[in-house]
Amino acid sequence: MTETVPAGQSSSLRRLVPRIFSRAARRDDVEQLIRTVRTHHPKGDLSIIERAYATADAAHSGQTRQSGEPYITHPLAVAQILADLGLGPRAVAAALLHDTVEDTDYGLDRLTHEYGDEVAMLVDGVTKLDKLKYGESAQAETVRKMIVAMSRDIRVLLIKLADRLHNARTWGFVPPEKAKKKATETLEIYAPLAHRLGIQAIKAELEDLSFAVLQPKLYAEIDSLVKQRTPQREQYVQSVIHDVEADLRELRIRGEVKGRPKQLYSVYQKMIVRGREFDDIYDLIGIRVLVNTVRDCYAVLGAIHARWTPLPGRFKDYIATPKFNLYQSLHTTVIGPGGRTVEIQIRTHEMNQQAEYGVAAHWKYKERMNSGKNDTRATDADMAWLARISDWQAETADPGEFLDSLRFEIGAKEVYVFTPKGRVIGLPAGGTPVDFAYAVHTEIGHRTMGAKVNGRLVPLESELHSGDVVEVFTSKNPDAGPSQDWLAFVKSTRARSKIRGWFTKERREEAIEQGKEAIARAMRRQNLPLQRLMNQGSFAEVAQQLRYEDVSALYAAVGEGHVSTQSVLEKVTALVTAEETATGAIELPGLGGKPRSSRGGSDSGILVRGAPDILVKLAKCCTPVPGDAIVGFVTRGSGVSVHRADCTNVKSLMSDPERLIDVEWAPTTKSVFLVQIQVEALDRSGLLSDVTRVLSEHHVNILSATVTTSDDRLAVSRFVFEMGDTVHLDRVLNAVRRIDAVYDVYRVTSG
């Protein structure tokens, strides 16, 4: 059952935008299609096209499009678009069959059997996923599937673009809301993808058709303004062409000179984005000169600059340095006859083919050279961005986030920077040294702590520009990781997904440790033998009962608060006998401590053997914490002073051995210990505030801080703070180590 457009609205759209009411002429045979393919591929196997047409015609028999045409007109039109682009017989056959798996009973297995793996892969790549299975995420997952397929073979995307282009030409027959949704998607995803592939012919038409659907009145108005001014403009263009042709004759260069057509959507964008008047935009005259060789291009450029004055800063040499999509051309803007501005593009005929048809022209050449060989992988260096997209899509689980990231990735302009060895790295405009580091390698990104751009130290959030030489410094610490602050300024989707992925893993590891500690504390309070229960595998059994993958997943659930420690302990104790749950020695993980004494102790966390009530102080010279080897020294009038065994002051105390006394750790929940750490970093603004923020986020009470900086921009900071549970010290050190520009942090144990 076909949906219809309200009659009044349909007639209005027909008047304003006739282009979206196109109908395809029904061809009962494929002679025109085969003639087009034979032109580009005279030695190709064309029988596969005839077979594919017969299969598609039979499969779609009885189906009609919303325009009322037989359905077969659509795959035939899509195939014709690909044939016009110069693609080979197998791609054209896949275009004819591209809707059979999705819309008919003709299955993928049968298609594979009859046409082979290559054609089947192309068809499957553009087949939409089941909305009933994927729900609201069906569109995003379908695009994701296409991205994966096109990273293996770029022709998947060419078929999809041709499919979208023919559908766009018939949007006038589609309900308005659906047409607007499709037009928005086209402007956000498919037109930028066509631009990325360098297929300007498809990109320009997709943009104009989408503009026509989304803004029909504006489209009609700009179209009317263009037509009104066309006669006068054409007259001026012809005079400019005549002058350039005279220069070509004088240089004895064979070439073609023509005016460049104005794209309506491009005019609209310049009016809106740049805030310019229509006359200012439309008065810009565009001329294109096509010659045979690169040498001719530069010769023509010299002649044009000799005839007319070039505008400073408006010359671009894309022949020496092509754009990301292999576009090559010379661009210059001159003051032409009558003082009017003229934009001129100079390129060879081959460059023009590349500019109009992009990667399709590349595939036309590749297929002809392969002569039917099955070498269809899109592994060319110029398609490196496809590999980047395919890489991060695998790491982005959320469909909505994936689609948003894709829109940004394909629409973003690029800058090109260099490694110190001269390797070119492409980054989104506004990219930073952190984006650069992740583009080189994930591990380099994770361990980045500083950067030089063109030989000068710069902050990691600095914006890079094309031509910059970038060098990054990495931490030698194997536990080094990214900073969460980086998410505020990185521009590349790869960097963002890698940073988020690291913190997801890190949060899990922290949750596991927190869960372990929570269970250890609870068992300690209940005097349960932790080590013995662990060895018996009780926790593994409880994890299985609660449907967690393993014990680590159980600990993570406890650490994240999904499961209470009490419920875990109840299940553990239910699994052991009364004898196994008897009171026993407890060894807390990570503390390496001795069994708690029932004799009690002071808040210092120290127990003095033979004198439980004596005053105890921890020495400030070495700030011992639980786990350190310690010695006690009886002071005059101030109780016992406790030092680390390796403290430099202990040597002098040894001269009075009678005052040495045995001490041991016996921390309580009220015990507080002094810790001193040293932070070494590349100096930058905001460093101290970042370090103190991280410490406060970890609930550290800072007592004092000193900061010194040197002439070579190195900053050394020392912090003294209080800690209750010293098990958290490693976590605090790791968090500080991840701060931007910090390359080392460690505990200070002496003066």
C-alpha positions in Angstrom: 0.0 0.0 0.0 1.6 3.3 -1.1 1.3 6.5 0.9 0.3 9.7 -0.8 1.1 13.4 -0.4 -1.8 15.8 0.2 -3.0 17.1 -3.1 -2.5 20.8 -2.3 1.0 20.3 -0.9 2.0 18.1 -3.8 0.9 20.6 -6.4 2.7 23.4 -4.5 5.9 21.4 -4.3 5.6 20.5 -8.0 5.5 24.2 -8.8 8.4 25.2 -6.5 10.7 22.1 -6.9 9.9 20.1 -10.0 13.3 18.2 -9.7 12.0 16.0 -6.8 9.2 14.6 -9.0 11.4 12.9 -11.5 10.3 9.7 -13.1 12.5 7.1 -14.6 11.7 6.0 -18.1 11.0 2.2 -18.1 13.4 0.2 -20.1 12.3 -3.4 -20.9 15.9 -4.2 -21.7 19.3 -3.2 -20.4 20.8 -2.2 -23.7 21.6 1.4 -22.6 23.1 0.2 -19.4 25.3 -2.4 -21.1 26.4 0.2 -23.7 27.5 2.5 -20.9 29.4 -0.2 -19.1 31.0 -1.4 -22.3 32.3 2.1 -23.0 34.3 2.1 -19.8 35.1 -1.7 -19.6 35.3 -3.0 -23.2 36.7 -6.4 -22.1 34.4 -6.8 -19.1 32.0 -9.8 -18.6 28.7 -8.1 -19.4 26.6 -11.3 -19.2 26.4 -10.9 -15.4 24.5 -7.6 -15.8 21.9 -9.3 -18.0 21.5 -12.1 -15.5 21.2 -9.7 -12.6 18.6 -7.6 -14.4 16.5 -10.8 -15.1 16.8 -11.8 -11.4 15.8 -8.4 -10.1 12.9 -8.0 -12.5 11.5 -11.4 -11.5 12.0 -10.7 -7.8 10.4 -7.3 -7.8 7.6 -8.4 -10.1 4.3 -6.8 -9.0 6.0 -4.3 -6.7 5.6 -0.5 -7.4 7.2 2.6 -6.0 5.3 5.4 -4.4 5.5 7.3 -7.7 3.4 4.5 -9.2 6.3 3.2 -11.4 7.3 -0.5 -11.5 9.8 -1.1 -8.8 12.5 -2.4 -11.2 12.9 1.2 -12.5 14.7 2.0 -9.2 17.5 -0.6 -9.3 17.9 0.0 -13.0 18.4 3.8 -12.4 20.9 3.1 -9.6 22.8 0.8 -11.8 22.8 3.4 -14.6 24.3 6.0 -12.2 27.1 3.7 -11.3 27.7 2.9 -14.9 27.9 6.6 -15.7 30.5 6.8 -12.9 32.5 4.2 -14.7 32.2 1.2 -12.3 32.6 -2.3 -13.6 30.1 -5.2 -14.4 30.1 -6.7 -10.9 29.3 -3.4 -9.1 26.6 -2.7 -11.6 25.1 -6.2 -11.1 25.2 -5.6 -7.4 23.3 -2.3 -7.9 20.6 -4.1 -9.9 20.2 -6.7 -7.0 20.7 -4.3 -4.1 17.1 -4.3 -2.9 16.3 -8.0 -3.6 17.5 -9.4 -0.2 15.8 -6.5 1.7 12.4 -6.3 -0.1 11.8 -9.7 -1.7 12.0 -13.5 -0.9 15.3 -13.7 -2.8 17.7 -14.6 0.0 21.4 -13.7 0.5 22.4 -17.4 0.4 20.8 -17.9 -3.0 22.4 -14.6 -4.2 25.8 -15.8 -3.0 25.4 -19.2 -4.8 24.3 -17.6 -8.1 26.6 -14.5 -8.2 29.5 -15.2 -5.9 30.9 -13.8 -2.7 31.9 -10.4 -4.1 28.5 -9.4 -5.5 26.8 -10.8 -2.3 29.1 -8.8 -0.1 28.3 -5.6 -1.9 24.5 -6.3 -1.7 24.7 -7.2 2.0 26.6 -4.0 2.8 23.8 -1.8 1.6 20.9 -4.0 3.0 19.1 -2.3 5.9 18.7 -4.1 9.2 15.4 -5.3 10.5 13.6 -2.5 12.4 11.6 -5.0 14.4 14.8 -6.5 15.8 16.8 -3.2 16.3 14.0 -0.8 17.1 15.0 2.9 17.3 18.7 2.0 16.7 18.0 0.3 13.4 19.1 3.4 11.3 22.3 3.8 13.3 23.1 0.1 13.2 22.4 0.0 9.4 24.9 2.9 8.9 27.4 1.1 11.1 27.0 -2.1 9.1 27.6 -0.1 5.9 30.7 1.6 7.4 32.2 -1.8 8.2 31.4 -3.1 4.7 32.8 0.0 2.9 36.1 -0.3 4.9 36.5 -3.6 3.1 35.2 -2.4 -0.3 34.4 1.2 -1.0 32.0 0.3 -3.8 29.4 -0.5 -1.0 29.3 3.2 -0.4 29.1 4.1 -4.1 26.1 1.8 -4.5 24.5 3.4 -1.4 25.1 6.9 -2.7 23.6 6.1 -6.1 20.6 4.5 -4.3 20.1 7.6 -2.2 20.5 9.9 -5.3 17.8 8.2 -7.2 15.5 8.1 -4.2 16.1 11.9 -3.7 15.0 12.6 -7.2 11.6 11.1 -6.3 11.1 12.6 -2.8 8.2 14.5 -4.2 6.1 11.3 -4.1 7.1 10.6 -0.5 5.1 11.9 2.6 6.6 15.3 3.5 7.8 14.3 7.0 9.5 11.2 5.8 11.1 13.2 2.9 12.4 15.8 5.3 13.9 13.1 7.6 15.7 11.5 4.6 16.9 14.9 3.4 18.3 15.8 6.8 20.1 12.5 7.0 21.4 13.0 3.4 22.9 16.5 4.3 24.4 15.2 7.5 25.8 11.9 6.3 25.6 11.0 2.7 26.5 14.3 1.0 29.6 14.7 3.2 30.6 11.1 2.5 30.3 11.8 -1.3 32.5 14.9 -0.7 35.0 12.7 1.3 35.2 10.4 -1.7 35.6 13.3 -4.1 32.5 12.6 -6.0 31.4 16.2 -6.5 28.8 15.3 -9.2 26.8 13.3 -6.7 27.5 15.5 -3.7 26.2 18.6 -5.4 23.0 17.0 -6.6 22.3 15.4 -3.2 22.8 18.8 -1.5 20.5 20.6 -3.9 17.7 18.0 -3.7 17.9 18.0 0.1 17.8 21.8 0.1 14.8 21.6 -2.1 12.9 19.4 0.3 13.9 21.2 3.5 13.5 24.7 2.2 11.3 24.6 -0.9 10.5 28.3 -0.9 14.1 29.5 -0.4 15.2 27.0 -3.1 12.6 28.4 -5.5 13.6 32.0 -4.7 17.4 31.4 -5.2 16.6 29.4 -8.4 14.6 32.4 -9.7 17.3 34.9 -8.8 19.9 32.7 -10.6 17.8 32.5 -13.8 17.1 36.3 -13.8 20.8 37.1 -13.7 22.0 34.3 -16.0 21.9 36.2 -19.4 24.1 39.1 -18.2 26.4 36.7 -16.3 26.8 34.4 -19.3 27.7 37.3 -21.5 30.5 38.3 -19.2 31.7 34.7 -18.7 32.0 34.3 -22.5 34.2 37.4 -22.7 36.5 36.0 -20.1 36.6 32.6 -21.8 37.5 34.3 -25.1 40.5 36.0 -23.5 41.7 32.8 -21.8 41.3 30.9 -25.1 43.5 33.6 -26.8 46.2 32.9 -24.2 46.0 29.2 -24.9 46.5 29.8 -28.6 49.4 32.1 -28.0 51.0 29.4 -25.8 50.1 26.7 -28.4 48.4 24.7 -25.7 45.4 22.5 -26.5 42.7 22.9 -23.9 39.1 23.5 -23.0 37.8 26.6 -21.2 34.3 26.7 -19.7 32.2 28.5 -17.1 31.5 26.7 -13.8 27.8 26.2 -13.0 26.5 27.6 -9.7 25.1 25.2 -7.1 22.0 26.5 -5.4 22.8 25.0 -2.0 26.3 26.5 -2.2 24.8 29.9 -2.9 22.4 29.5 0.0 25.2 28.4 2.4 27.3 31.4 1.5 24.4 33.7 2.1 23.6 32.2 5.5 27.0 31.3 6.9 29.0 34.2 5.5 26.2 36.7 5.7 26.7 38.0 2.1 24.2 39.4 -0.3 23.1 37.3 -3.3 24.5 39.7 -5.8 27.9 39.6 -4.1 28.0 35.8 -4.3 26.5 35.4 -7.8 28.8 38.1 -9.3 31.8 35.8 -8.5 32.6 34.5 -11.9 34.0 30.9 -12.1 36.1 29.6 -15.0 37.6 26.2 -15.4 40.5 25.5 -17.8 41.3 21.9 -18.7 44.6 21.0 -20.4 46.6 17.8 -21.1 49.7 18.0 -18.8 50.8 19.4 -15.4 53.3 21.6 -17.2 50.5 23.1 -19.3 48.7 23.9 -16.0 51.5 26.1 -14.7 52.1 27.7 -18.1 48.4 28.8 -18.3 48.6 30.1 -14.7 51.5 32.3 -15.7 49.7 33.7 -18.7 46.5 34.5 -16.7 48.5 36.2 -14.0 50.3 38.2 -16.7 46.9 39.3 -18.2 45.0 40.1 -14.9 46.1 41.1 -11.4 45.9 38.2 -9.0 44.4 38.8 -5.5 47.0 38.3 -2.8 46.5 35.1 -0.7 44.0 33.6 -3.1 46.3 31.2 -4.9 46.1 27.5 -4.0 48.3 24.8 -5.4 46.4 21.6 -4.9 48.5 19.8 -7.6 51.7 19.9 -5.5 49.7 19.2 -2.3 46.4 17.4 -3.1 43.4 17.5 -0.8 42.4 14.6 1.4 40.1 13.1 -1.3 42.9 13.2 -3.9 41.5 16.5 -5.5 44.1 18.2 -7.6 43.9 21.6 -9.3 45.4 25.1 -9.4 43.1 27.8 -7.9 43.6 31.5 -8.4 41.4 34.6 -8.1 42.1 37.6 -10.4 40.6 41.1 -11.0 39.1 40.5 -14.5 37.6 42.8 -17.1 35.6 45.7 -15.7 37.2 45.2 -12.2 35.0 42.1 -11.5 36.4 39.2 -9.5 37.0 36.0 -11.4 37.8 32.6 -9.8 39.8 30.3 -12.1 40.6 26.6 -11.7 43.3 25.0 -13.9 43.7 21.2 -14.1 44.3 18.3 -16.4 41.5 16.2 -17.9 42.5 13.4 -15.6 42.4 15.7 -12.6 38.9 16.8 -13.6 37.7 13.2 -13.8 39.1 12.7 -10.3 37.4 16.0 -9.1 34.0 15.0 -10.5 34.0 11.3 -9.8 36.6 10.9 -7.1 37.1 7.4 -5.8 34.7 6.2 -8.6 37.3 7.3 -11.2 40.0 5.5 -9.2 37.9 2.3 -9.1 37.2 2.5 -12.9 40.9 2.5 -13.5 41.5 -0.2 -10.9 38.9 -2.6 -12.3 40.2 -2.2 -15.8 43.8 -3.0 -14.6 42.6 -6.0 -12.6 40.8 -7.4 -15.7 38.3 -9.3 -13.5 40.6 -10.3 -10.7 39.0 -10.4 -7.3 41.2 -7.6 -5.8 38.5 -5.5 -4.3 39.9 -4.4 -0.9 40.0 -0.6 -0.3 43.5 -0.5 1.2 44.8 2.5 -0.5 46.6 5.1 1.7 44.3 7.8 0.5 41.4 6.0 2.2 43.1 5.9 5.6 40.2 7.8 7.1 37.9 4.9 6.3 40.2 2.7 8.4 39.9 5.3 11.2 36.1 5.3 11.1 36.0 1.5 11.0 38.3 1.4 14.0 36.4 3.6 16.3 32.9 2.4 15.3 33.9 -1.0 16.8 34.6 0.7 20.1 31.4 2.8 20.2 28.6 0.7 21.7 25.9 3.4 21.9 24.2 3.7 18.4 23.3 7.4 19.0 26.8 8.3 20.0 28.1 6.4 16.9 25.9 8.4 14.6 26.8 11.8 16.2 30.5 10.9 15.9 30.1 9.9 12.3 28.4 13.1 11.4 31.4 15.0 13.0 34.1 12.8 11.5 32.9 13.0 7.9 32.0 16.6 8.0 35.1 17.9 9.8 37.8 19.8 7.8 41.3 18.4 8.2 44.8 19.7 8.9 48.0 17.9 8.0 50.9 17.8 10.4 54.2 15.9 10.4 56.0 13.6 12.8 59.7 14.4 13.4 60.6 11.8 10.8 58.4 13.4 8.1 55.3 11.1 8.2 52.1 13.0 7.4 49.2 12.7 9.9 45.7 13.9 9.1 43.7 15.4 12.0 40.4 17.2 12.3 40.6 21.0 12.2 41.4 22.2 15.7 43.2 19.0 16.5 45.7 19.0 19.4 48.9 17.2 20.3 46.7 14.6 22.1 44.8 13.9 18.9 48.1 13.6 17.1 49.4 11.1 19.7 46.4 8.9 19.4 46.6 9.0 15.6 50.1 7.7 15.8 49.3 4.9 18.3 46.9 4.3 21.2 49.6 3.6 23.7 51.5 6.8 22.8 48.2 8.6 23.3 47.6 7.1 26.7 51.1 7.9 28.0 51.5 11.4 26.5 52.6 14.0 29.1 53.9 16.9 26.9 54.5 18.1 23.4 56.7 20.2 21.2 55.3 21.9 18.1 58.0 23.2 15.6 60.6 22.8 18.3 58.8 24.7 21.1 57.1 23.3 24.2 53.3 23.9 24.1 50.3 23.0 26.3 48.6 19.8 25.2 45.4 21.7 24.4 47.2 23.8 21.8 45.6 23.9 18.3 47.6 22.4 15.5 47.9 23.9 12.0 48.8 22.3 8.7 52.5 22.0 8.3 53.3 21.8 12.0 56.0 19.4 13.1 54.8 17.7 16.2 56.7 15.7 18.8 55.1 14.2 21.9 56.8 13.2 25.2 55.6 10.0 26.8 55.8 8.8 30.4 58.1 5.8 31.1 55.7 4.6 33.8 53.9 1.5 32.5 50.8 2.5 34.6 50.6 6.0 33.0 47.2 6.8 31.5 45.2 9.7 30.0 43.6 12.6 31.8 39.8 13.0 31.9 40.4 16.7 31.2 41.5 15.8 27.7 38.0 15.0 26.7 37.2 18.8 26.9 39.6 19.7 24.1 40.3 16.6 21.9 38.7 16.8 18.4 39.2 13.4 16.8 36.6 10.7 17.4 39.4 8.2 17.7 41.1 10.0 20.6 37.7 10.5 22.4 36.7 6.9 22.2 40.2 5.7 23.3 40.2 8.0 26.3 36.7 6.9 27.3 37.6 3.3 26.8 40.6 3.6 29.1 38.5 5.2 31.9 35.9 2.5 31.5 38.5 -0.1 32.1 40.2 1.9 34.8 36.8 2.4 36.6 36.3 -1.4 36.5 39.7 -2.0 38.0 39.0 0.6 40.8 35.6 -1.0 41.4 37.2 -4.4 41.8 39.7 -3.1 44.3 37.0 -1.2 46.2 34.9 -4.4 46.3 37.8 -6.4 47.6 38.5 -3.8 50.3 34.9 -3.6 51.4 34.6 -7.4 51.7 37.9 -7.5 53.6 36.8 -4.8 56.1 33.4 -6.6 56.6 35.1 -9.9 57.2 37.6 -8.3 59.6 34.8 -6.9 61.6 33.1 -10.3 61.8 36.5 -12.1 62.5 36.1 -14.4 59.4 39.2 -16.1 57.8 39.4 -14.3 54.5 42.4 -16.3 53.0 40.9 -19.7 53.9 37.5 -18.9 52.4 39.2 -17.6 49.2 41.2 -20.7 48.9 38.1 -22.9 49.2 36.6 -21.1 46.2 33.6 -19.9 48.2 33.6 -16.5 46.4 33.7 -18.1 43.0 30.7 -20.2 43.9 28.8 -17.1 45.1 29.7 -15.2 41.9 28.2 -18.1 39.9 25.0 -18.1 42.1 24.6 -14.3 41.5 25.2 -14.8 37.7 28.5 -12.9 37.5 31.2 -14.1 35.0 33.9 -14.5 37.7 35.1 -13.4 41.1 36.4 -10.1 39.6 32.9 -9.3 38.3 31.5 -10.0 41.8 34.1 -7.6 43.4 33.3 -4.9 40.8 29.5 -5.3 41.6 30.3 -4.8 45.3 32.6 -1.8 44.6 29.9 -0.2 42.4 27.2 -0.7 45.0 25.2 -3.2 42.9 25.5 -5.9 45.6 25.9 -5.4 49.3 28.9 -6.9 51.2 26.5 -8.3 53.8 24.6 -10.4 51.2 27.8 -11.7 49.8 29.1 -12.7 53.2 25.8 -14.4 54.1 26.0 -16.5 51.0 29.7 -17.3 51.6 29.2 -18.4 55.2 26.2 -20.5 54.1 28.6 -22.5 51.9 31.1 -23.5 54.7 30.9 -25.6 57.7 30.8 -24.4 61.3 34.4 -25.4 61.8 35.5 -23.4 58.7 33.8 -20.3 60.0 35.5 -20.5 63.4 37.6 -17.5 64.5 41.0 -17.4 62.7 43.8 -15.1 61.8 42.9 -12.5 59.2 45.3 -11.0 56.6 44.0 -8.0 54.8 45.0 -7.8 51.1 47.5 -5.1 50.3 48.3 -4.3 53.9 50.7 -7.1 54.7 49.9 -6.5 58.3 49.9 -8.8 61.3 46.8 -10.0 63.1 45.1 -7.3 65.1 45.8 -7.4 68.8 42.9 -7.4 71.1 44.9 -5.3 73.5 43.9 -2.2 71.7 46.1 0.7 70.6 46.2 4.4 70.1 44.9 6.4 67.2 48.5 6.5 65.9 47.9 2.9 64.6 51.0 1.7 66.6 51.1 -0.9 69.3 54.1 -0.7 71.7 54.9 -4.1 73.1 54.7 -4.2 76.9 53.4 -0.6 77.1 49.9 -0.4 75.3 49.0 2.9 76.9 52.1 4.9 76.2 52.0 8.0 74.0 53.1 7.3 70.4 54.1 9.8 67.7 55.0 9.1 64.1 58.2 10.8 63.1 57.7 13.7 60.6 61.2 13.1 59.1 60.2 9.9 57.3 56.4 9.8 57.8 56.0 6.0 58.2 52.7 4.4 57.1 51.3 0.8 57.6 53.4 -1.7 55.7 56.7 0.1 56.3 59.3 -1.6 58.5 59.5 0.6 61.7 61.5 1.1 64.9 60.5 2.8 68.1 62.6 5.2 70.1 61.7 6.4 73.7 62.0 10.1 73.8 62.4 12.3 76.9 59.0 13.4 78.0 57.2 12.8 74.6 56.5 9.1 74.7 57.7 6.9 71.8 58.8 8.3 68.4 58.3 5.8 65.5 60.6 5.9 62.4 60.9 4.0 59.2 63.7 1.4 59.6 65.6 3.0 56.7 65.2 6.6 58.0 68.5 8.5 57.9 67.9 9.6 61.6 67.8 6.0 62.8 71.6 5.6 62.5 72.1 8.3 65.1 69.5 6.7 67.4 71.4 3.5 67.3 74.1 5.0 69.5 71.6 4.8 72.4 70.2 1.2 72.0 68.7 1.1 75.4 66.0 3.5 74.3 65.0 1.5 71.3 61.7 -0.4 71.7 59.7 -2.9 69.7 56.6 -1.5 68.0 54.2 -2.9 65.5 51.4 -1.7 63.3 47.8 -1.9 64.7 45.8 0.6 62.7 42.2 1.4 63.7 39.4 3.1 61.8 40.4 6.4 63.6 44.1 6.1 62.7 45.5 9.0 60.5 48.9 9.0 58.9 51.1 11.7 57.3 52.2 11.1 53.7 54.6 13.2 51.7 54.7 12.9 47.9 56.8 14.6 45.2 55.2 15.5 41.8 57.5 16.2 38.8 56.1 17.8 35.7 56.5 20.0 32.7 55.6 23.5 33.9 52.3 24.9 32.6 49.6 27.2 33.7 47.0 25.6 36.0 49.3 22.7 37.0 49.1 23.2 40.8 45.3 23.7 40.7 44.9 20.4 38.7 47.1 18.5 41.2 45.2 19.8 44.3 41.9 19.1 42.6 42.8 15.5 42.0 44.0 15.1 45.6 40.8 16.6 46.9 38.7 14.4 44.6 40.4 11.4 46.4 39.4 12.9 49.8 43.0 13.8 50.7 43.5 16.5 53.4 46.5 18.6 52.2 48.5 20.1 55.1 51.3 21.8 53.2 52.5 22.2 49.6 55.7 23.6 48.1 56.4 24.3 44.4 59.6 25.1 42.6 60.2 25.7 38.9 63.4 25.7 36.9 64.5 27.6 33.8 64.0 24.6 31.6 60.2 24.6 32.5 60.3 21.7 35.0 58.1 22.0 38.1 58.7 20.0 41.3 55.9 20.0 43.9 55.8 18.5 47.3 52.6 17.8 49.2 52.1 16.7 52.8 48.7 15.3 53.6 46.8 13.0 56.0 45.5 9.6 55.0 43.4 7.1 56.9 43.5 4.0 54.8 46.9 3.9 53.1 45.7 1.2 50.7 44.4 4.2 48.6 47.9 5.7 48.3 48.7 3.8 45.0 45.4 4.9 43.6 46.1 8.5 44.5 49.6 8.4 43.0 48.2 6.9 39.7 45.5 9.6 39.5 48.1 12.3 39.9 50.4 10.6 37.4 47.6 10.9 34.8 47.4 14.7 35.0 48.5 16.5 31.9 52.3 17.2 31.9 53.1 15.1 35.0 55.8 12.6 34.2 56.6 11.2 37.7 55.1 11.1 41.2 56.3 9.2 44.1 56.2 9.0 47.9 59.0 10.8 49.7 60.3 8.9 52.8 63.2 11.1 53.9 64.0 14.9 54.4 
